[in-house]
């Protein structure tokens, strides 16, 4: 049996605000945006081939709204891998993405922490290859 993590739910305040960030600034692809009725939408974005997709889930009550931007408890909990760290870092910076640190070059690769529109912390990471 083949398995993989296909979809991760990410709480957001507003669908269009989230799309402006994830598609407009991060450059993710919009996979699906379907009206579910009653103000709900099924909105799926993807960072690229072979990665998990994100369901942008609009907070439906006060408990969920309080968790928007805090699903990782203040830690980096999302890891965006790239094969062009310098290019992606420059592109994201130019798009207005807020990096919390200067790029670092660690034993495992090049990395910099950024925040999404809600304050969730992400690593932009280019892992070292075995040949490096």
N, C-alpha and C positions, 0 to 999 in steps of 0.2 A: 504494500500500500504506500503510495506516495503522498506526502503531506507537506504543506507549507502554510505559513501565516499569510492569509490573503488580504485581510481587511482589519484595520485598527480604527476604533471609534475615537474621534477627537472632539471634545466639547467646544462649541463656539458660541459667541453672542448673537451673530447674525451671519446668514449664509453669504450674502454678497460681500460683506466686509472680509470674511474668511477667504472667499475666492479672490478678492483683490490682492490679498497677501500671498496666498499659496500659489495661485496661477500667475498673477501679475508681477509679483516680486521674486518669488522663489523659482518660477518657471516650471511649476508642475503642470501636468496635462489634466484637463477636465475630462474625466471618463464618463460620468453620468450626472445629470441634473434633472430629476423627475419630480413632478408635483405629486405629493401624496395626499393632498387635500388638507383642509383645516390649518393652513399655514406651514405644514411640514413638507420638507423636500428630502429626497434621497440624493445626496451630493457626494460624489466620489472623485477624488483626485489621486494622481500617481506621480511620484518623482521620476519615474522612468522604468525601463524594462527590467524585469527580474526582481523588483522590490515590492514590498507590501504597499497596498493602497490604503488611503485614509477615507473613512466616512466622516464628513463634516457634519456633526450632530448638534443642531441648535438646542441649547439648554431649554428644557421644558418647564422647569420649576425653580424655586429659590435655592434648593439644595444643589441642583446641577449648575445653576448660574454661579454659585459660590465656588465651584470647582473649575470654572473656565480659567485657564492659565495656570492652574495649580495641580494638574493631574500627576505631575512628576514630583510633587512635594518640594519644589524649589531646586531640585537636582536636574542635571542633564538627564533626559530620559528618552530622547529621540536622536538617532544617529544617521545623518545624511552622508552616505559615502559618495565619493567622487573620484574620477581618474584625472581630474584637472583642478587641483586645489587652488593654485594661484589664480587661474582664470575664473573659477567660480567665486572665489573670495572677492576678487575685483568686481565682478558683475553684480554680486549681491550687495556689496558696499555701495556701488553706484546706484542701485535700485532703492537704497534707503534702509536696507536691513541693518539692524543694530547689533553689532558685535560687542561682546563684553570684554574682550581681550584681544591682544595682538596675536597673530598666528604663532603657533609653537611647533617645533619639530622634535617629536618624541621618538623613543625607540620603536614604537608601533606605527608611526606615521606623522603626517602634518595635520594639525587640528586647530580649530578656533571655535569658541562657544558663541552662539548667537541666540537672540530671543525672537520668537514669532510675535505676531501682532497682539497676542494675549499674555505674553510673558513666559510661555513655555520655553525651557532651555533646550537647545539642540547643539550637537557637535557637527560641524562641517569637518569631515575626516577623509583624508586620502591615506588608506593603510599602506604600509610598506609591503612590497612584494617580496617573495622569497629570494629573488635575485639581488635585492638591494642589501 
